[in-house]
Amino acid sequence: MASAVSATAEGVAKRPLCVDLDGTLVKSDTLVDSLLLLVRAQPMQAARVPLWLRGGKAAFKARVAAQVNLDVAHLPWNREVLQYLRRSGRRGEGSIL
C-alpha cells in the first residue's frame, strides 16, 4: 500500500502545473494591454487592426504581439497566484517553466 501511495505521489510531482495567463496569473487581458500600447506608440499601425482581424484570432494576436513588447515588470501580476506557484514548485507539485 505504501509503495502505491509513493508511486502516485511521484507521478503527481512530475506533472506540469498549468496556469491561465489573462485574468488568473495577470489581473488584466494582455491582448487589450498590447492593443492600448499599440495605439499609444504606433497609431498608424493601430489603424490596420481591422485588417488584421480578417486573418483569424490567432493571426491577429500574433500580429499585435509582433508590433509591441509588453514590459512584464509593469503587468498587474496576481501575487497570490505567484506565491502559490512558488510554494508548489518548492514542494515538487509542479514544474514552473
N, C-alpha and C positions, 0 to 999 in steps of 0.2 A: 504494500500500500504506500509506504513512504517513497519508494522509488517511482511510483506512478505520479505522485504529487510533485516530486522534484523534477521529473521529466516534463510535466505540464508547465511548471513554473519556468523551466528553462526555455520551453517553446514560446511562452508568452514574452519572455525577456528579449527574444530575438525578433519580435515583430516590430516593424517601424510604427512610430506614433505620428499619425497624420492629423494636421490641424488646418482648418479653413483660414484663409488669409483675411478676406474682407468681412468685417463685422465680427470676427472672432479674435484673431491674433492682432489685427489692426482695427481700431474702432471707426474706421471710415471705409469708403469704397475707393480703392486705388485707381480704378479707371476714371472715376469722377475727379479725383485729385489730379490725375495726369491730364485730363481734358482742361481743367482750370489752369494748370501750369502752361499748357499749350496755348490757350487763349491769351494768357498774360505775356508769355515770352515770344510767341511766334503767331501773331494774329493772322498773318497771310496764310500760313499753313492751316490754321484752325478753320479758315473759310472752306477748306477742302473736305472737312469732316463728313458732310452729307454724301460726297462721292465715295469716300472710303467705306461707308456703310453698305454699299451695294455688293461688296465682296464677301459679306457674311460677318458674323460676330467675331470669330477667331481672327480673321484677317484684319478686321477693324481694330481689335485690341493690339495686335502685333504692330500695325501701322502707327497707332498712337504711342505705343511704347518705344518705337524706333525714333520718334521725334523728341522725346523728353526723357530726362533722368530724374526720377524722384529721389530726393535726399532722404534716405532711410532714417537718418538721425532726427528728422523732423516729423516723422509719421506718428500718429497718436496710438502708440502701442498699448495693448491691454496688459498692464503689469501683472494682474492676477494670473492670466494665461501663461505669460512668460515665466513666472515663478513656478507654476505647476509643471511646465515643461522642463525646467531646470531640475526640480526635485525628482521628476520621473526619470530623467536621464541619469542622475546620480544613483538612483536605486536600480538602474538597469531595466526599467519598464518600457523603454522605447529608445529609439535612436533619433538623435537630432541631427539632421543633415545641414 
